[in-house]
């Protein structure tokens, strides 16, 4: 029960930050899709960087266990295409569609209903997908540090440096 409450609180906090960063706005979504406004990219990359440090710090302290998902190229590629098509057609990604609905934008409701319908279709198609798409390029439970055969901290540091350089470049370009 305690973890559910923590999850609810962090979810509300994340939604608040989405709204404060103005990434639930359609013009920001469209700007990101057209590579003219990197607000969403900067927000999400910052979130990933902070999460990487936090999760691996907790992991090193023995406070959490990692549950690495299997890397399956077929499913990743098809999922990325479907995600991109949905984002492009609706103008919201899953998180921002919920934030937009929270702000009262009813157009986001169509995307949320589409996600629910897509989940239902996926559940029905899973037995077929399991023997096809989920068998294409199955690399098992791997991480980048495992592939490079190094500790996770140099990889995290490299991502932080790349992120900071990208942020500086975006700011210089006015993105």
C-alpha positions in Angstrom: 0.0 0.0 0.0 2.9 2.4 0.9 4.4 1.9 -2.6 1.1 2.7 -4.2 0.8 6.0 -2.3 4.4 6.8 -3.2 3.6 6.1 -6.9 0.5 8.2 -6.7 2.4 11.1 -5.2 5.3 10.9 -7.7 2.7 10.6 -10.5 0.9 13.7 -9.4 4.3 15.5 -9.0 5.3 14.4 -12.5 2.0 15.7 -14.0 2.4 19.0 -12.1 5.9 19.3 -13.6 4.6 18.5 -17.1 2.1 21.2 -16.8 4.6 23.8 -15.3 7.1 23.0 -18.1 4.2 23.7 -20.6 4.9 20.4 -22.4 1.2 19.4 -22.4 0.5 22.3 -24.8 -0.2 21.4 -28.4 2.2 24.0 -29.8 5.0 22.5 -27.8 4.1 19.0 -29.1 4.0 20.2 -32.7 7.3 22.1 -32.2 9.0 18.9 -31.0 7.6 16.8 -33.8 8.9 19.4 -36.3 12.2 19.7 -34.5 11.6 23.4 -34.0 11.1 23.5 -30.2 13.1 21.2 -28.0 11.3 22.0 -24.7 9.8 18.5 -24.5 13.1 16.8 -25.5 14.9 18.8 -22.8 12.3 18.0 -20.2 12.2 14.3 -20.9 16.0 13.9 -21.3 16.4 15.8 -17.9 13.9 13.3 -16.4 15.8 10.3 -17.8 19.2 11.6 -16.6 17.9 12.3 -13.0 16.2 8.9 -13.0 19.3 7.1 -14.1 21.4 8.6 -11.3 18.6 8.1 -8.7 17.8 4.5 -9.7 21.4 3.3 -9.9 22.3 5.1 -6.7 19.5 3.3 -5.0 20.6 0.0 -6.7 24.2 0.4 -5.5 22.9 1.1 -2.0 20.9 -2.1 -2.1 17.6 -0.3 -1.8 16.0 -1.5 -5.1 16.3 -4.4 -7.5 16.4 -3.8 -11.2 13.9 -5.6 -13.4 15.6 -5.4 -16.8 13.2 -6.1 -19.7 14.2 -8.3 -22.6 15.6 -6.4 -25.6 13.6 -7.5 -28.7 14.3 -5.4 -31.8 11.2 -6.4 -33.7 8.9 -5.3 -30.9 10.9 -2.1 -30.2 10.9 -1.0 -33.9 7.2 -1.7 -34.4 6.3 -0.1 -31.1 8.4 3.0 -31.9 6.6 3.3 -35.2 3.2 3.0 -33.7 4.1 5.4 -30.9 5.4 8.0 -33.4 2.4 7.7 -35.6 0.0 8.1 -32.7 1.9 11.1 -31.4 2.0 12.7 -34.8 -1.7 12.1 -35.5 -2.9 13.2 -32.0 -0.3 15.8 -31.1 0.1 14.3 -27.6 2.2 11.4 -26.3 0.6 9.2 -23.5 1.8 11.3 -20.6 1.0 14.6 -22.1 -2.4 13.5 -23.2 -3.3 12.8 -19.6 -1.9 16.1 -18.6 -3.8 17.9 -21.3 -7.0 16.1 -20.3 -6.3 17.3 -16.7 -6.2 20.9 -18.1 -9.6 20.3 -19.7 -8.5 19.7 -23.3 -11.1 17.2 -24.5 -9.2 16.5 -27.7 -6.8 14.5 -25.6 -9.6 12.2 -24.6 -9.6 10.7 -28.2 -5.9 9.7 -27.8 -6.6 8.2 -24.3 -9.5 6.2 -25.8 -7.2 5.2 -28.7 -4.5 4.0 -26.2 -7.1 1.9 -24.3 -8.4 0.4 -27.6 -4.8 -0.2 -28.7 -4.0 -2.0 -25.5 -7.1 -4.2 -26.0 -6.1 -5.1 -29.6 -2.6 -5.8 -28.3 -3.9 -8.2 -25.6 -5.9 -10.1 -28.2 -3.0 -10.2 -30.7 -0.4 -11.1 -28.2 -0.5 -14.9 -28.9 0.3 -14.3 -32.6 2.9 -11.5 -31.8 4.6 -13.8 -29.3 5.7 -16.2 -32.0 6.4 -13.6 -34.6 7.4 -10.0 -33.7 8.6 -11.0 -30.2 11.0 -13.5 -31.7 12.7 -11.1 -34.1 16.0 -9.9 -32.7 15.7 -11.2 -29.1 18.9 -10.1 -27.4 17.8 -11.1 -23.9 18.0 -9.0 -20.8 20.9 -6.7 -21.6 22.0 -3.2 -20.7 24.5 -0.9 -22.3 27.0 -1.3 -19.5 26.8 -5.1 -19.9 27.4 -4.8 -23.6 30.4 -2.5 -23.0 31.5 -4.7 -20.0 32.0 -1.7 -17.7 30.3 -0.2 -14.6 27.1 1.7 -15.1 28.6 4.9 -13.8 30.8 5.8 -16.8 27.8 5.2 -19.0 25.7 7.5 -16.9 28.4 10.1 -16.8 28.7 9.9 -20.6 24.9 10.4 -21.0 25.0 13.4 -18.6 27.9 15.0 -20.6 26.0 14.4 -23.9 22.8 15.8 -22.4 24.6 18.9 -21.1 26.2 19.5 -24.5 22.9 19.0 -26.2 21.2 21.4 -23.9 23.9 24.1 -24.6 23.5 23.5 -28.3 19.7 23.7 -28.2 19.9 27.0 -26.3 22.5 28.4 -28.8 20.1 27.5 -31.6 17.1 28.9 -29.8 15.4 25.6 -29.6 
